[in-house]
Amino acid sequence: MKIVIANDSHFKYAEIICDTIAESAKVRGTGIAKRTPEYIQKRLHNGNAVIALDGDKFAGFCYIEVWGHEKFVANSGLIVHPDYRNQGLAKRIKKEIFNLSRSKFPDAKIFGITTGLAVMKMNYELGYKPVTFSELTTDPEFWKGCQTCKNFDILTRTEQKMCLCTGMLYDPAIKTKASGMEKVNSKAFKRLKSIKESLFLSKKTK
Ligand SMILES: CC(C)(COP(=O)(O)OP(=O)(O)OC[C@H]1O[C@@H](n2cnc3c(N)ncnc32)[C@H](O)[C@@H]1OP(=O)(O)O)[C@@H](O)C(=O)NCCC(=O)NCCS
């Protein structure tokens, strides 16, 4: 398995990346920002993505988005193909994209929003902290990405203050030691998620 910084030679994987993201969201029954192959190809082209390949088989992907004039970057679209899950691949991809973000945008705050416990765990280990949405970028283009998520009405109702996703932030100015020892409290996270769901989702959609 190799994990490399993506380039134009990986354009042929744009379709499978989109399909795998969309399929996984369907299976999880969660909201997801929709990506087109063209959108993914732009990220492959500008050297802001990493791709994991098993020979020439697609195994995983993640990309960097730049927001608010490089004040913020997000590591988005993390996906591991179902054939390669539970082997620590997402962890390796996350680490690669985090390192790439730090080297290309050393002053940027790195953030993400997620409903996934796996992502939350990995972010913690890299030194991210959970924050309110007010700590994240105000760049409207970022928040526009949420429009294709099925929970977008919640974000609108709360005037962008909260949603089912949790915001997480790595601030390079705060010397958080990413010791690998930081652990998310899974029980508390699941409880918080279920509280948010009962607050925000109508009985019909739950
Ligand atoms: C989430 C996903 C990226 C994990 O990929 P993976 O390669 O199987 O993950 P890893 O094996 O590297 O595991 C990383 C950590 O997450 C945990 N984890 C993995 N899948 C998990 C799940 N479904 N629920 C809770 N924790 C999970 C692992 O136990 C591990 O934690 P640990 O270090 O405490 O043991 C993969 O399942 C996927 O692509 N899912 C669909 C897309 C998605 O959910 N993307 C995230 C967007 S929010």
Ligand as a Chemical Component Dictionary entry (heavy atoms), coordinates in Angstrom:
data_LIG
# 
_chem_comp.id                   LIG 
_chem_comp.type                 NON-POLYMER 
_chem_comp.pdbx_formal_charge   0 
_chem_comp.three_letter_code    LIG 
# 
loop_
_chem_comp_atom.comp_id 
_chem_comp_atom.atom_id 
_chem_comp_atom.alt_atom_id 
_chem_comp_atom.type_symbol 
_chem_comp_atom.charge 
_chem_comp_atom.model_Cartn_x 
_chem_comp_atom.model_Cartn_y 
_chem_comp_atom.model_Cartn_z 
_chem_comp_atom.pdbx_ordinal 
LIG C1  C1  C 0 -14.210 6.321  8.796  1  
LIG C2  C2  C 0 -13.189 5.593  7.911  2  
LIG C3  C3  C 0 -12.407 6.650  7.126  3  
LIG C4  C4  C 0 -12.241 4.790  8.836  4  
LIG O1  O1  O 0 -11.265 4.143  8.000  5  
LIG P1  P1  P 0 -10.360 2.918  8.541  6  
LIG O2  O2  O 0 -9.187  2.791  7.658  7  
LIG O3  O3  O 0 -11.219 1.732  8.724  8  
LIG O4  O4  O 0 -9.922  3.489  9.979  9  
LIG P2  P2  P 0 -8.662  3.024  10.838 10 
LIG O5  O5  O 0 -8.531  1.522  10.730 11 
LIG O6  O6  O 0 -7.470  3.819  10.482 12 
LIG O7  O7  O 0 -9.136  3.396  12.299 13 
LIG C5  C5  C 0 -8.862  4.651  12.898 14 
LIG C6  C6  C 0 -9.556  4.742  14.246 15 
LIG O8  O8  O 0 -10.959 4.891  14.071 16 
LIG C7  C7  C 0 -11.666 3.815  14.699 17 
LIG N1  N1  N 0 -12.792 3.466  13.836 18 
LIG C8  C8  C 0 -12.732 3.021  12.563 19 
LIG N2  N2  N 0 -13.994 2.867  12.089 20 
LIG C9  C9  C 0 -14.832 3.226  13.087 21 
LIG C10 C10 C 0 -16.249 3.305  13.213 22 
LIG N3  N3  N 0 -17.056 2.978  12.202 23 
LIG N4  N4  N 0 -16.772 3.745  14.395 24 
LIG C11 C11 C 0 -15.975 4.089  15.426 25 
LIG N5  N5  N 0 -14.615 4.059  15.370 26 
LIG C12 C12 C 0 -14.070 3.614  14.222 27 
LIG C13 C13 C 0 -10.646 2.694  14.825 28 
LIG O9  O9  O 0 -10.970 1.830  15.864 29 
LIG C14 C14 C 0 -9.382  3.487  15.108 30 
LIG O10 O10 O 0 -9.393  3.951  16.446 31 
LIG P3  P3  P 0 -8.299  3.448  17.512 32 
LIG O11 O11 O 0 -7.007  4.078  17.099 33 
LIG O12 O12 O 0 -8.814  3.976  18.809 34 
LIG O13 O13 O 0 -8.284  1.974  17.389 35 
LIG C15 C15 C 0 -13.870 4.597  6.950  36 
LIG O14 O14 O 0 -14.693 3.718  7.689  37 
LIG C16 C16 C 0 -14.708 5.296  5.902  38 
LIG O15 O15 O 0 -14.211 5.660  4.834  39 
LIG N6  N6  N 0 -16.013 5.495  6.202  40 
LIG C17 C17 C 0 -16.924 6.186  5.315  41 
LIG C18 C18 C 0 -16.620 7.645  5.160  42 
LIG C19 C19 C 0 -16.561 8.405  6.458  43 
LIG O16 O16 O 0 -17.247 8.080  7.417  44 
LIG N7  N7  N 0 -15.701 9.443  6.433  45 
LIG C20 C20 C 0 -15.586 10.338 7.523  46 
LIG C21 C21 C 0 -16.368 11.579 7.211  47 
LIG S1  S1  S 0 -16.987 12.306 8.707  48 
# 
loop_
_chem_comp_bond.comp_id 
_chem_comp_bond.atom_id_1 
_chem_comp_bond.atom_id_2 
_chem_comp_bond.value_order 
_chem_comp_bond.pdbx_ordinal 
LIG C1  C2  SING 1  
LIG C2  C3  SING 2  
LIG C2  C4  SING 3  
LIG C2  C15 SING 4  
LIG C4  O1  SING 5  
LIG O1  P1  SING 6  
LIG P1  O2  DOUB 7  
LIG P1  O3  SING 8  
LIG P1  O4  SING 9  
LIG O4  P2  SING 10 
LIG P2  O5  DOUB 11 
LIG P2  O6  SING 12 
LIG P2  O7  SING 13 
LIG O7  C5  SING 14 
LIG C5  C6  SING 15 
LIG C6  O8  SING 16 
LIG C6  C14 SING 17 
LIG O8  C7  SING 18 
LIG C7  N1  SING 19 
LIG C7  C13 SING 20 
LIG N1  C8  SING 21 
LIG N1  C12 SING 22 
LIG C8  N2  DOUB 23 
LIG N2  C9  SING 24 
LIG C9  C10 SING 25 
LIG C9  C12 DOUB 26 
LIG C10 N3  SING 27 
LIG C10 N4  DOUB 28 
LIG N4  C11 SING 29 
LIG C11 N5  DOUB 30 
LIG N5  C12 SING 31 
LIG C13 O9  SING 32 
LIG C13 C14 SING 33 
LIG C14 O10 SING 34 
LIG O10 P3  SING 35 
LIG P3  O11 DOUB 36 
LIG P3  O12 SING 37 
LIG P3  O13 SING 38 
LIG C15 O14 SING 39 
LIG C15 C16 SING 40 
LIG C16 O15 DOUB 41 
LIG C16 N6  SING 42 
LIG N6  C17 SING 43 
LIG C17 C18 SING 44 
LIG C18 C19 SING 45 
LIG C19 O16 DOUB 46 
LIG C19 N7  SING 47 
LIG N7  C20 SING 48 
LIG C20 C21 SING 49 
LIG C21 S1  SING 50 
# 
